Amino acid sequence: MLAISPTYNITWEKLPDDFVLPDDPVDNINQPALAAALTESLQLAGKLPGTALTPTNYGICATINGKIVVKAPDWAYIPHITVARSQVVRSYTPRLQGEIPALVLEFLSDTEGGEYSVKETYPPGKFFFYEQILQVPNYGIFELEAGILELYRFGEPKRYRLESANEQGRFWIPEMQLFLGVWQGNRENRQGYWLRWWDEQGNLLLWGAEQVDRERQRTEQERLRADRLAAQLRAAGIEPEV
């Protein structure tokens, strides 16, 4: 028996104003903090263009065979939107309102495996939607309790392939010119695993609190050097200028 692949008519239409978006609760209390941390370091490092969008639990839409499909990844990076931000308040439709997301991330928190669903019938599963409908170049699934990141890269034959991390355990995201990897430490009174960015030279993109702490350490080091120099001058009988 010859298997025939189904045909999908995909269109990119604005979500109707009366469309009722799902109001599902956030699966895990840590998810908003993880998403905010990803965006913050990009912004502080100057890696977030003015036309880029980093939605969190925010509907990304497509119309498949006349039926609207909305999926809300836990975090996404859209390099460029072509409409005013006021037009993407409720949802975002790729190709109609801007580019396809370069990266979508799901923070694994349930036991049903929804992040891995390849269900093709309506409503399609997340994995199928990101791979076959949107064709997002990079799809990451992060198991936050174990600190495990899986990164799937879209390519020929138009399928996702599980990528291997480099020696540092990081994944190169070419569309962003950054590495994405797992980091363990503390932020906002949460000790655990986080997703973080590194540049091409391996420098960690810092959060705001880390930048403040680094500047404080630099100031303290300069003060100590000045104190040592003043002590050396006084030992030589020279009173340092104030």
C-alpha contacts under 8 A as a table, 3 or more apart, distances in Angstrom:
res1	aa1	res2	aa2	distance
8	Y	64	I	6.36
8	Y	65	N	6.08
9	N	64	I	5.65
9	N	65	N	4.88
9	N	66	G	7.65
10	I	62	A	6.97
10	I	63	T	5.67
10	I	64	I	4.73
10	I	65	N	6.38
10	I	133	I	7.39
11	T	62	A	6.42
11	T	63	T	5.15
11	T	64	I	6.61
11	T	66	G	7.99
12	W	61	C	7.62
12	W	62	A	5.44
12	W	63	T	6.04
12	W	93	T	6.27
12	W	94	P	6.80
12	W	95	R	6.56
12	W	96	L	5.86
13	E	61	C	7.94
13	E	62	A	6.86
13	E	63	T	6.69
13	E	93	T	6.65
13	E	96	L	6.75
14	K	92	Y	7.83
14	K	93	T	6.23
14	K	96	L	7.47
15	L	19	F	6.69
15	L	61	C	7.31
15	L	68	I	7.91
15	L	91	S	7.05
15	L	93	T	7.63
16	P	19	F	5.26
21	L	59	G	7.84
21	L	70	V	7.99
26	V	29	I	7.03
26	V	31	Q	7.32
27	D	31	Q	7.56
27	D	109	S	6.34
27	D	110	D	7.50
28	N	31	Q	5.57
28	N	109	S	6.59
29	I	32	P	6.95
30	N	33	A	5.44
30	N	34	L	6.27
31	Q	34	L	5.12
31	Q	35	A	6.22
31	Q	74	D	7.29
31	Q	107	F	6.90
32	P	35	A	5.18
32	P	36	A	6.07
32	P	56	T	7.68
33	A	36	A	5.12
33	A	37	A	6.11
34	L	37	A	5.28
34	L	38	L	6.53
34	L	194	W	6.41
34	L	195	L	7.07
35	A	38	L	5.31
35	A	39	T	6.61
35	A	56	T	6.62
35	A	74	D	7.11
35	A	75	W	5.86
36	A	39	T	5.30
36	A	40	E	6.05
37	A	40	E	5.15
37	A	41	S	6.44
37	A	196	R	7.87
37	A	207	W	7.22
38	L	41	S	5.92
38	L	42	L	6.68
38	L	195	L	6.86
38	L	196	R	6.31
38	L	197	W	7.57
39	T	42	L	5.27
39	T	43	Q	6.23
39	T	54	T	6.77
40	E	43	Q	5.22
40	E	44	L	6.18
40	E	207	W	6.35
40	E	208	G	7.54
41	S	44	L	5.17
41	S	45	A	6.04
41	S	197	W	7.60
41	S	205	L	5.60
41	S	206	L	5.50
41	S	207	W	4.98
41	S	208	G	7.40
42	L	45	A	5.29
42	L	46	G	6.33
42	L	47	K	4.89
42	L	48	L	5.56
42	L	197	W	7.79
42	L	205	L	7.12
43	Q	46	G	5.25
43	Q	47	K	5.79
43	Q	48	L	5.06
44	L	47	K	7.53
44	L	206	L	7.59
44	L	207	W	7.28
44	L	208	G	7.20
45	A	48	L	7.88
45	A	205	L	6.40
45	A	206	L	7.51
46	G	49	P	7.45
48	L	52	A	6.28
49	P	52	A	5.23
49	P	79	P	7.55
49	P	80	H	8.00
51	T	79	P	7.07
51	T	80	H	5.01
51	T	81	I	5.60
51	T	82	T	7.61
52	A	77	Y	7.35
52	A	78	I	5.58
52	A	79	P	4.57
52	A	80	H	4.66
52	A	81	I	6.27
53	L	76	A	7.86
53	L	77	Y	6.02
53	L	78	I	4.99
53	L	79	P	6.60
53	L	80	H	7.01
53	L	81	I	7.15
54	T	75	W	6.69
54	T	76	A	5.32
54	T	77	Y	4.74
54	T	78	I	6.23
55	P	58	Y	5.59
55	P	74	D	7.97
55	P	75	W	5.80
55	P	76	A	5.58
55	P	77	Y	7.11
56	T	72	A	7.54
56	T	73	P	6.71
56	T	74	D	5.19
56	T	75	W	4.57
56	T	76	A	6.73
57	N	72	A	4.79
57	N	73	P	5.37
57	N	74	D	4.76
57	N	75	W	6.54
58	Y	71	K	7.73
58	Y	72	A	4.73
58	Y	73	P	6.70
58	Y	74	D	7.69
58	Y	90	R	7.64
58	Y	91	S	6.39
58	Y	92	Y	7.97
59	G	70	V	5.51
59	G	71	K	5.35
59	G	72	A	4.40
59	G	73	P	7.60
59	G	90	R	7.26
59	G	91	S	4.79
59	G	92	Y	6.31
60	I	70	V	5.50
60	I	71	K	5.43
60	I	72	A	5.98
60	I	73	P	7.99
60	I	91	S	5.93
60	I	92	Y	4.93
60	I	93	T	5.87
60	I	94	P	7.49
61	C	68	I	6.98
61	C	69	V	5.66
61	C	70	V	4.60
61	C	71	K	6.69
61	C	91	S	7.08
61	C	92	Y	6.09
61	C	93	T	4.91
61	C	94	P	7.22
62	A	68	I	5.95
62	A	69	V	5.43
62	A	70	V	6.77
62	A	93	T	6.42
62	A	94	P	7.62
62	A	133	I	7.75
62	A	134	L	7.85
63	T	66	G	5.74
63	T	67	K	5.22
63	T	68	I	4.31
63	T	69	V	5.85
64	I	67	K	5.19
64	I	68	I	6.34
64	I	69	V	6.97
69	V	123	P	6.78
69	V	124	P	7.85
71	K	126	K	7.01
73	P	76	A	6.49
73	P	104	V	6.28
73	P	105	L	6.12
73	P	106	E	5.74
74	D	104	V	7.68
74	D	105	L	5.86
74	D	106	E	5.07
74	D	107	F	6.38
75	W	104	V	5.92
75	W	105	L	5.14
75	W	106	E	6.80
76	A	101	P	6.55
76	A	102	A	7.70
76	A	103	L	5.56
76	A	104	V	4.28
76	A	105	L	6.04
77	Y	101	P	5.55
77	Y	102	A	5.80
77	Y	103	L	5.28
77	Y	104	V	6.54
78	I	81	I	7.24
78	I	99	E	6.51
78	I	100	I	6.55
78	I	101	P	4.25
78	I	102	A	5.84
78	I	103	L	7.35
79	P	99	E	6.73
79	P	101	P	6.83
79	P	102	A	6.74
80	H	98	G	5.83
80	H	99	E	5.70
81	I	84	A	7.86
81	I	97	Q	5.87
81	I	98	G	3.92
81	I	99	E	6.17
82	T	97	Q	5.47
82	T	98	G	4.79
82	T	99	E	7.97
83	V	87	Q	6.54
83	V	88	V	7.87
83	V	97	Q	5.67
83	V	98	G	7.12
84	A	87	Q	5.56
84	A	88	V	7.42
85	R	88	V	5.38
85	R	89	V	6.83
86	S	89	V	5.69
88	V	91	S	5.38
88	V	92	Y	5.45
88	V	97	Q	7.95
89	V	92	Y	7.93
92	Y	97	Q	6.83
93	T	96	L	5.75
93	T	97	Q	5.67
93	T	98	G	7.46
94	P	97	Q	5.64
94	P	98	G	5.35
94	P	99	E	5.45
94	P	100	I	5.16
94	P	101	P	7.68
94	P	134	L	7.98
95	R	98	G	5.12
95	R	99	E	5.50
95	R	100	I	6.59
100	I	134	L	6.78
100	I	135	Q	7.85
100	I	136	V	6.51
101	P	104	V	6.77
101	P	136	V	5.91
101	P	137	P	7.76
102	A	136	V	5.92
102	A	137	P	5.62
102	A	138	N	6.22
102	A	175	E	6.40
102	A	176	M	7.84
103	L	136	V	6.46
103	L	137	P	6.49
103	L	138	N	4.74
103	L	139	Y	5.80
103	L	140	G	7.50
104	V	136	V	7.35
104	V	138	N	6.56
104	V	139	Y	5.12
104	V	140	G	6.28
105	L	139	Y	5.99
105	L	140	G	4.69
105	L	141	I	5.84
105	L	142	F	7.30
106	E	115	E	6.72
106	E	140	G	6.34
106	E	141	I	4.96
106	E	142	F	6.23
107	F	141	I	5.97
107	F	142	F	4.82
107	F	143	E	6.10
107	F	144	L	6.66
108	L	115	E	7.18
108	L	141	I	6.42
108	L	142	F	5.65
108	L	143	E	4.89
108	L	144	L	6.85
109	S	143	E	7.22
109	S	144	L	7.93
110	D	113	G	6.72
110	D	114	G	7.75
113	G	116	Y	5.44
113	G	117	S	6.56
114	G	117	S	5.09
114	G	125	G	6.90
114	G	126	K	6.70
115	E	125	G	7.69
115	E	126	K	5.69
115	E	127	F	6.09
115	E	141	I	7.26
116	Y	125	G	7.59
116	Y	126	K	6.76
116	Y	127	F	5.23
117	S	124	P	8.00
117	S	125	G	4.57
117	S	126	K	5.70
117	S	127	F	5.23
117	S	128	F	6.62
118	V	124	P	7.24
118	V	125	G	5.20
118	V	126	K	6.94
118	V	127	F	5.30
118	V	128	F	4.47
118	V	129	F	7.87
119	K	123	P	7.94
119	K	124	P	5.13
119	K	125	G	4.71
119	K	128	F	6.41
120	E	123	P	7.52
120	E	124	P	4.83
120	E	125	G	6.66
120	E	128	F	6.57
121	T	124	P	5.35
124	P	128	F	6.53
124	P	129	F	6.24
125	G	128	F	5.38
125	G	129	F	6.06
126	K	129	F	5.02
126	K	130	Y	6.12
127	F	130	Y	5.41
127	F	131	E	6.00
128	F	131	E	5.13
128	F	132	Q	5.51
128	F	133	I	7.11
129	F	132	Q	5.66
129	F	133	I	4.97
129	F	134	L	6.25
129	F	135	Q	7.86
130	Y	133	I	6.00
130	Y	134	L	5.05
130	Y	135	Q	5.58
130	Y	136	V	5.58
130	Y	139	Y	7.49
131	E	134	L	6.21
131	E	135	Q	4.55
131	E	136	V	6.13
131	E	154	F	7.06
131	E	158	K	7.95
131	E	159	R	6.55
131	E	160	Y	6.48
132	Q	135	Q	5.37
132	Q	158	K	7.62
132	Q	159	R	7.51
135	Q	154	F	6.91
136	V	139	Y	6.82
136	V	154	F	6.88
137	P	153	R	5.72
137	P	154	F	4.86
137	P	155	G	7.74
138	N	151	L	6.81
138	N	152	Y	5.70
138	N	153	R	4.85
138	N	154	F	6.37
138	N	173	I	7.51
139	Y	151	L	5.77
139	Y	152	Y	5.04
139	Y	153	R	6.61
140	G	149	L	6.74
140	G	150	E	5.54
140	G	151	L	4.43
140	G	152	Y	6.17
141	I	149	L	5.82
141	I	150	E	5.19
141	I	151	L	6.59
142	F	147	G	7.16
142	F	148	I	5.81
142	F	149	L	4.46
142	F	150	E	6.38
143	E	146	A	5.78
143	E	147	G	5.70
143	E	148	I	5.12
143	E	149	L	6.32
144	L	147	G	4.88
144	L	148	I	6.73
144	L	193	Y	6.04
144	L	194	W	7.26
145	E	192	G	7.60
145	E	193	Y	7.11
146	A	193	Y	7.74
147	G	182	V	6.52
147	G	193	Y	5.33
147	G	194	W	7.51
148	I	182	V	7.38
149	L	181	G	7.36
149	L	182	V	7.04
150	E	162	L	7.08
150	E	163	E	7.49
151	L	162	L	5.94
151	L	163	E	5.61
151	L	164	S	7.85
151	L	171	F	7.35
152	Y	160	Y	5.44
152	Y	161	R	5.22
152	Y	162	L	4.49
152	Y	163	E	5.70
153	R	160	Y	5.22
153	R	161	R	5.27
153	R	162	L	6.47
153	R	163	E	6.45
154	F	158	K	6.41
154	F	159	R	5.54
154	F	160	Y	4.44
154	F	161	R	6.39
155	G	158	K	5.07
155	G	159	R	5.74
155	G	160	Y	6.44
155	G	161	R	7.36
156	E	159	R	6.19
163	E	171	F	7.80
164	S	171	F	7.45
165	A	168	Q	7.42
165	A	169	G	4.88
165	A	170	R	5.02
165	A	171	F	5.14
166	N	169	G	5.14
166	N	170	R	5.42
166	N	171	F	6.48
167	E	170	R	7.43
169	G	181	G	6.37
169	G	182	V	7.49
170	R	179	F	5.94
170	R	180	L	5.50
170	R	181	G	4.36
170	R	182	V	7.30
171	F	179	F	5.25
171	F	180	L	5.18
171	F	181	G	6.24
172	W	177	Q	7.29
172	W	178	L	6.00
172	W	179	F	4.40
172	W	180	L	6.44
173	I	176	M	5.59
173	I	177	Q	5.89
173	I	178	L	5.55
173	I	179	F	5.83
173	I	180	L	7.02
174	P	177	Q	4.75
174	P	178	L	6.81
177	Q	199	D	7.17
177	Q	200	E	6.94
178	L	197	W	6.43
178	L	198	W	5.83
178	L	199	D	4.91
178	L	200	E	6.07
179	F	197	W	5.55
179	F	198	W	4.95
179	F	199	D	6.10
179	F	200	E	7.04
180	L	195	L	6.89
180	L	196	R	5.79
180	L	197	W	4.86
180	L	198	W	6.52
181	G	195	L	5.65
181	G	196	R	5.57
181	G	197	W	6.56
181	G	198	W	7.90
182	V	193	Y	6.51
182	V	194	W	5.67
182	V	195	L	4.76
182	V	196	R	6.13
183	W	193	Y	5.66
183	W	194	W	5.19
183	W	195	L	6.10
183	W	196	R	6.35
184	Q	191	Q	7.57
184	Q	192	G	5.50
184	Q	193	Y	4.44
184	Q	194	W	6.09
185	G	191	Q	5.50
185	G	192	G	5.59
185	G	193	Y	6.52
185	G	194	W	7.55
186	N	189	N	6.29
186	N	190	R	5.41
186	N	191	Q	4.33
186	N	192	G	6.48
187	R	190	R	5.35
187	R	191	Q	6.71
196	R	204	L	7.68
196	R	205	L	7.41
197	W	204	L	6.12
197	W	205	L	5.59
198	W	201	Q	7.72
198	W	202	G	5.40
198	W	203	N	5.22
198	W	204	L	4.41
198	W	205	L	5.63
199	D	202	G	5.26
199	D	203	N	5.37
199	D	204	L	6.65
199	D	205	L	7.15
200	E	203	N	7.41
206	L	210	E	5.86
206	L	211	Q	6.21
207	W	210	E	5.27
207	W	211	Q	6.33
208	G	211	Q	5.11
208	G	212	V	6.33
209	A	212	V	5.12
209	A	213	D	6.19
210	E	213	D	4.99
210	E	214	R	6.00
211	Q	214	R	5.06
211	Q	215	E	6.16
212	V	215	E	5.16
212	V	216	R	6.16
213	D	216	R	4.98
213	D	217	Q	6.19
214	R	217	Q	5.11
214	R	218	R	6.19
215	E	218	R	4.99
215	E	219	T	6.14
216	R	219	T	5.13
216	R	220	E	6.16
217	Q	220	E	5.04
217	Q	221	Q	6.11
218	R	221	Q	5.12
218	R	222	E	6.25
219	T	222	E	5.16
219	T	223	R	6.22
220	E	223	R	5.02
220	E	224	L	6.22
221	Q	224	L	5.11
221	Q	225	R	6.22
222	E	225	R	5.10
222	E	226	A	6.17
223	R	226	A	5.08
223	R	227	D	6.14
224	L	227	D	5.01
224	L	228	R	6.20
225	R	228	R	5.16
225	R	229	L	6.18
226	A	229	L	5.12
226	A	230	A	6.13
227	D	230	A	5.10
227	D	231	A	6.19
228	R	231	A	5.08
228	R	232	Q	6.22
229	L	232	Q	5.09
229	L	233	L	6.23
230	A	233	L	5.11
230	A	234	R	6.20
230	A	239	E	7.77
230	A	240	P	5.81
231	A	234	R	5.15
231	A	235	A	6.15
232	Q	235	A	5.08
232	Q	236	A	6.38
233	L	236	A	5.09
233	L	237	G	6.42
233	L	238	I	5.01
233	L	239	E	6.43
233	L	240	P	6.36
234	R	237	G	4.91
234	R	238	I	4.94
234	R	239	E	5.47
234	R	240	P	7.07
235	A	238	I	7.29
